[in-house]
């Protein structure tokens, strides 16, 4: 389970006095714990990946804000957080691999974007980020 991996890495970060990693891992562990309590049962792998993706999305938003403010110190910190969080995701598919999966699923030219995304999202959750999926779907349906 991802939660156990996060906990083990958190212990290591605490021993090594890695403040950044400790902070990121504490937040991630907390998010996983809260989701598990709300569900009332252990999380599935897909649910854990969704939580990691949510944390990555929030960190990307913070990174964008830091870039707009030209804060180099914050940019470096947010990029370091992203690298830690992305380490918990499975290998991400390339755009070519995504297109192949979507083509096999029957997504093609002339299809409605909403219908195509309804097919694509469940197939690619955790394997690619939403922006890359959208870009691949647009290239297939136009």
C-alpha positions as a Markdown table, in Angstrom:
| # | Residue | x | y | z |
|---|---|---|---|---|
| 1 | Unk | 0.0 | 0.0 | 0.0 |
| 2 | Unk | 1.1 | 3.5 | -0.8 |
| 3 | Unk | 0.3 | 4.7 | 2.7 |
| 4 | Unk | 2.9 | 2.3 | 4.2 |
| 5 | Unk | 5.5 | 3.5 | 1.7 |
| 6 | Unk | 4.8 | 7.1 | 2.6 |
| 7 | Unk | 5.1 | 6.3 | 6.3 |
| 8 | Unk | 8.5 | 4.5 | 5.8 |
| 9 | Unk | 9.9 | 7.4 | 3.8 |
| 10 | Unk | 8.6 | 9.8 | 6.5 |
| 11 | Unk | 10.5 | 8.0 | 9.2 |
| 12 | Unk | 13.6 | 8.1 | 7.0 |
| 13 | Unk | 13.2 | 11.8 | 6.4 |
| 14 | Unk | 12.8 | 12.4 | 10.1 |
| 15 | Unk | 16.0 | 10.4 | 10.9 |
| 16 | Unk | 17.9 | 12.3 | 8.2 |
| 17 | Unk | 16.4 | 15.7 | 9.4 |
| 18 | Unk | 15.2 | 16.4 | 5.8 |
| 19 | Unk | 12.7 | 19.2 | 6.6 |
| 20 | Unk | 11.3 | 19.5 | 3.1 |
| 21 | Unk | 10.7 | 15.8 | 2.6 |
| 22 | Unk | 9.2 | 15.5 | 6.1 |
| 23 | Unk | 6.8 | 18.3 | 5.4 |
| 24 | Unk | 5.6 | 16.9 | 2.1 |
| 25 | Unk | 5.3 | 13.4 | 3.4 |
| 26 | Unk | 3.5 | 14.5 | 6.5 |
| 27 | Unk | 0.9 | 16.3 | 4.4 |
| 28 | Unk | 0.5 | 13.4 | 2.0 |
| 29 | Unk | 0.2 | 10.9 | 4.9 |
| 30 | Unk | -2.4 | 13.2 | 6.5 |
| 31 | Unk | -4.4 | 13.4 | 3.3 |
| 32 | Unk | -4.4 | 9.6 | 2.9 |
| 33 | Unk | -5.4 | 9.1 | 6.6 |
| 34 | Unk | -8.3 | 11.6 | 6.2 |
| 35 | Unk | -9.6 | 10.0 | 3.0 |
| 36 | Unk | -9.4 | 6.5 | 4.6 |
| 37 | Unk | -11.3 | 7.7 | 7.7 |
| 38 | Unk | -14.0 | 9.3 | 5.5 |
| 39 | Unk | -14.4 | 6.2 | 3.5 |
| 40 | Unk | -14.4 | 4.0 | 6.6 |
| 41 | Unk | -12.3 | 1.3 | 4.8 |
| 42 | Unk | -8.8 | 1.0 | 3.4 |
| 43 | Unk | -8.2 | 3.0 | 0.2 |
| 44 | Unk | -7.8 | 1.3 | -3.1 |
| 45 | Unk | -4.6 | 1.9 | -5.1 |
| 46 | Unk | -6.6 | 4.1 | -7.6 |
| 47 | Unk | -7.9 | 6.2 | -4.7 |
| 48 | Unk | -4.4 | 6.6 | -3.2 |
| 49 | Unk | -3.1 | 7.7 | -6.7 |
| 50 | Unk | -6.0 | 10.2 | -7.0 |
| 51 | Unk | -4.9 | 11.7 | -3.6 |
| 52 | Unk | -1.3 | 12.0 | -4.8 |
| 53 | Unk | -2.5 | 13.6 | -8.0 |
| 54 | Unk | -4.5 | 16.1 | -6.1 |
| 55 | Unk | -1.5 | 17.0 | -4.0 |
| 56 | Unk | 0.6 | 17.4 | -7.2 |
| 57 | Unk | -2.1 | 19.6 | -8.7 |
| 58 | Unk | -2.0 | 21.9 | -5.6 |
| 59 | Unk | 1.7 | 22.0 | -5.7 |
| 60 | Unk | 1.7 | 23.0 | -9.4 |
| 61 | Unk | -0.7 | 25.8 | -8.6 |
| 62 | Unk | 1.7 | 27.0 | -5.9 |
| 63 | Unk | 4.5 | 26.8 | -8.3 |
| 64 | Unk | 2.6 | 28.9 | -10.9 |
| 65 | Unk | 2.0 | 31.5 | -8.2 |
| 66 | Unk | 5.7 | 31.5 | -7.3 |
| 67 | Unk | 6.7 | 31.9 | -10.9 |
| 68 | Unk | 4.3 | 34.9 | -11.3 |
| 69 | Unk | 5.8 | 36.5 | -8.2 |
| 70 | Unk | 9.3 | 35.8 | -9.5 |
| 71 | Unk | 10.2 | 34.1 | -6.2 |
| 72 | Unk | 13.1 | 31.8 | -7.0 |
| 73 | Unk | 13.3 | 30.4 | -3.5 |
| 74 | Unk | 9.7 | 29.3 | -3.6 |
| 75 | Unk | 10.0 | 28.0 | -7.2 |
| 76 | Unk | 12.9 | 25.7 | -6.1 |
| 77 | Unk | 11.0 | 24.5 | -3.0 |
| 78 | Unk | 7.8 | 23.7 | -5.0 |
| 79 | Unk | 9.8 | 21.9 | -7.7 |
| 80 | Unk | 11.5 | 19.8 | -5.0 |
| 81 | Unk | 8.0 | 19.0 | -3.5 |
| 82 | Unk | 6.8 | 17.9 | -7.0 |
| 83 | Unk | 9.7 | 15.5 | -7.5 |
| 84 | Unk | 9.0 | 13.9 | -4.1 |
| 85 | Unk | 5.2 | 13.6 | -4.9 |
| 86 | Unk | 5.8 | 12.3 | -8.4 |
| 87 | Unk | 7.9 | 9.5 | -7.0 |
| 88 | Unk | 4.7 | 7.9 | -5.7 |
| 89 | Unk | 3.0 | 7.8 | -9.0 |
| 90 | Unk | 3.3 | 4.8 | -11.4 |
| 91 | Unk | 5.3 | 5.3 | -14.6 |
| 92 | Unk | 3.5 | 7.9 | -16.6 |
| 93 | Unk | 2.6 | 7.1 | -20.2 |
| 94 | Unk | 4.0 | 9.1 | -23.1 |
| 95 | Unk | 1.6 | 11.0 | -25.4 |
| 96 | Unk | 2.2 | 8.3 | -28.1 |
| 97 | Unk | 1.3 | 5.6 | -25.7 |
| 98 | Unk | -1.8 | 7.5 | -24.6 |
| 99 | Unk | -2.9 | 7.9 | -28.2 |
| 100 | Unk | -2.5 | 4.2 | -28.8 |
| 101 | Unk | -4.6 | 3.3 | -25.7 |
| 102 | Unk | -7.3 | 5.8 | -26.7 |
| 103 | Unk | -7.4 | 4.5 | -30.3 |
| 104 | Unk | -7.8 | 0.9 | -29.0 |
| 105 | Unk | -10.7 | 2.1 | -26.8 |
| 106 | Unk | -12.5 | 3.4 | -29.9 |
| 107 | Unk | -11.9 | 7.1 | -29.6 |
| 108 | Unk | -11.6 | 8.7 | -33.1 |
| 109 | Unk | -12.3 | 11.6 | -35.3 |
| 110 | Unk | -15.7 | 13.3 | -35.0 |
| 111 | Unk | -16.3 | 12.1 | -31.5 |
| 112 | Unk | -17.6 | 14.5 | -28.9 |
| 113 | Unk | -14.9 | 15.7 | -26.5 |
| 114 | Unk | -17.1 | 15.0 | -23.4 |
| 115 | Unk | -17.9 | 11.4 | -24.5 |
| 116 | Unk | -14.2 | 10.8 | -25.4 |
| 117 | Unk | -13.1 | 12.0 | -22.0 |
| 118 | Unk | -15.6 | 9.7 | -20.3 |
| 119 | Unk | -13.9 | 6.8 | -21.9 |
| 120 | Unk | -10.3 | 8.1 | -21.5 |
| 121 | Unk | -10.3 | 9.2 | -17.8 |
| 122 | Unk | -11.0 | 5.7 | -16.3 |
| 123 | Unk | -8.5 | 4.1 | -18.7 |
| 124 | Unk | -5.7 | 6.4 | -17.9 |
| 125 | Unk | -6.2 | 7.5 | -14.3 |
| 126 | Unk | -2.9 | 7.4 | -12.5 |
| 127 | Unk | -1.0 | 6.7 | -15.8 |
| 128 | Unk | -1.1 | 10.2 | -17.2 |
| 129 | Unk | -2.1 | 13.7 | -16.0 |
| 130 | Unk | -5.3 | 15.3 | -17.1 |
| 131 | Unk | -3.7 | 17.9 | -19.4 |
| 132 | Unk | -1.8 | 15.3 | -21.4 |
| 133 | Unk | -5.0 | 13.1 | -21.7 |
| 134 | Unk | -7.0 | 16.1 | -22.9 |
| 135 | Unk | -4.3 | 17.0 | -25.5 |
| 136 | Unk | -4.2 | 13.4 | -26.8 |
| 137 | Unk | -8.0 | 13.3 | -27.0 |
| 138 | Unk | -8.2 | 16.6 | -28.9 |
| 139 | Unk | -5.6 | 15.4 | -31.4 |
| 140 | Unk | -7.7 | 12.2 | -32.0 |
| 141 | Unk | -11.1 | 13.7 | -32.3 |
| 142 | Unk | -10.2 | 16.7 | -34.5 |
